[in-house]
Amino acid sequence: MKKNKGMLILFLLLGWLTGSWLAKALLPVKALSFLTSSTSIKWSPQADFDIIRYDINLELKVCLLSLLGIIAAVWLYRRL
């Protein structure tokens, strides 16, 4: 399999998504709250020109399990 940037981005997104799903599934377990607590990163660029106006809201939720998922995805990508 040929490695390229698109495949790396796919692996990273899937690792992040898997880690987030695990965090959501383990949310009721109080002993693992340090793994499941998430932090939001928000970015809202906006501009108003005479002919065009845009307002974009981007919010990323990151927790320790999602970071572990990203690390695992990079490890799997390198193993290919």
C-alpha positions in Angstrom: 0.0 0.0 0.0 1.3 3.4 -1.0 1.7 5.9 1.8 0.6 9.5 1.1 -0.7 12.5 3.0 -4.4 11.7 2.3 -4.0 8.3 3.9 -2.3 9.8 7.0 -5.1 12.3 7.4 -7.6 9.5 7.1 -5.8 7.5 9.8 -5.6 10.6 12.1 -9.3 11.3 11.8 -10.3 7.7 12.3 -8.0 7.5 15.4 -9.4 10.7 16.8 -13.0 9.5 16.1 -12.3 6.1 17.7 -10.8 7.7 20.8 -13.8 10.1 21.1 -16.2 7.2 20.9 -14.3 5.3 23.5 -14.4 8.3 25.8 -18.1 8.7 25.3 -18.7 5.0 26.0 -16.6 5.2 29.2 -18.1 8.5 30.4 -20.3 6.8 33.1 -17.2 5.2 34.7 -16.1 7.7 37.4 -12.6 6.1 37.9 -11.7 6.9 34.3 -12.8 10.5 34.4 -9.2 11.7 33.8 -9.4 10.0 30.4 -12.8 11.1 29.4 -12.9 14.8 30.3 -12.7 16.9 27.2 -11.5 20.4 26.3 -13.0 22.4 23.5 -10.9 24.4 21.1 -13.0 27.0 19.3 -12.1 29.2 16.3 -14.6 31.6 14.7 -13.2 33.6 11.9 -15.6 36.1 10.3 -15.4 38.9 7.8 -17.7 41.4 6.2 -16.7 42.8 2.8 -19.1 44.7 0.6 -19.7 41.8 -1.8 -19.2 38.8 0.5 -19.6 38.0 4.1 -18.7 34.8 6.0 -18.9 33.5 9.5 -17.3 30.1 10.2 -17.6 28.3 13.6 -15.1 25.5 14.2 -15.0 23.6 17.5 -12.7 20.7 18.2 -13.2 18.5 21.3 -10.0 16.9 22.6 -9.7 14.4 25.5 -6.9 12.1 26.5 -8.4 9.0 24.9 -8.7 10.9 21.6 -5.1 11.8 21.8 -4.2 8.2 22.5 -6.3 7.2 19.4 -4.3 9.7 17.3 -1.0 8.2 18.6 -2.2 4.7 17.8 -3.3 5.8 14.3 0.2 7.3 13.6 1.8 4.0 14.9 -0.5 1.9 12.6 0.2 4.2 9.7 4.0 3.8 10.2 3.6 0.0 10.4 2.0 -0.1 6.9 
